[in-house]
C-alpha cells in the first residue's frame, strides 16, 4: 500500500479561483484601499461556503493585497510612506545586485525585449498596460540573478507595489506623457549593453529613488486633500 493512496491533486481549487478573481478586482480598482472584504456577503453572492471565501482571503493576505484589522476583518491594503520605503529598499537591493555583473548576449536580449514591451505599452497611454510592462522590465532585471526563489519573492513584492502604482497614478499625469519614464529605463538598458556596470547601477538607483519619491509625493497630496 502506497503512502500516497487516496491522495488527489487539485490543480485549481474553488478558493484559488475566488482569490484570483478578487485579486483582479482589487487591481482593477473595484475595491479601494481600506475597503472591507465582507466574507459572508461574498460567499452569499457566489453561492459558496464562507470557509471557502475565508481561505481565498487568506491567499490574498499571503500575497500582500489584504490584511486583517481588529473589529473590521479583511481589508484591502493602503499605501503608507513606510510601506513604500520598505518595498523600494527591497527593489533597490535586488536590482542593484542584478546589474552589477557582466551579462551574456541572451540576458541583454531579454532586457531589450522587456524595454521594447514597455515602449509599446507607453505608446498606448494605457496606465494599467504601462504599469504591467514597467514591473515586467524590473522583474527581468531581477531574473538576471538566476534564482527562481528571488524571482518568486520579487513577484510577491511587485504585486503589492503594482497595486500602489495603479491606485496612486490615478492622480498623476506621468503615464499620459511617459517620455521621462522611458528615458530612465533607456539609461539602464544602454549602460548594460555598454558593459558599464557602474553607470547601470547609478541609473537603477536613480530611477528607483525617483519612482519612490513620486509615489510618496502623490500620497502626501492625497492626505492633504479635503474629504
Secondary structure, 3 states (H helix, E strand, C coil): CCCCCCCCCCCCCHHHHHHHHHHHHHHHCCCCCCCECCHHHHHHHHCCCHHHHHHHHHHHHHCCCEEEECCCEEEECCCCHHHHHHHHHHHHHHHHHHHCCCCCHHHHHHHHHHHHHHHHHHHHCCHHHHHHHHHHHHHHHHHCCCCHHHHHHHHHHHHHHHHHHHHHHHHCCHHHCCHHHHHHHHHHHHHHHCCCHHHHHHHHHHHHHHHHHHHHHHHHHHHHCCC
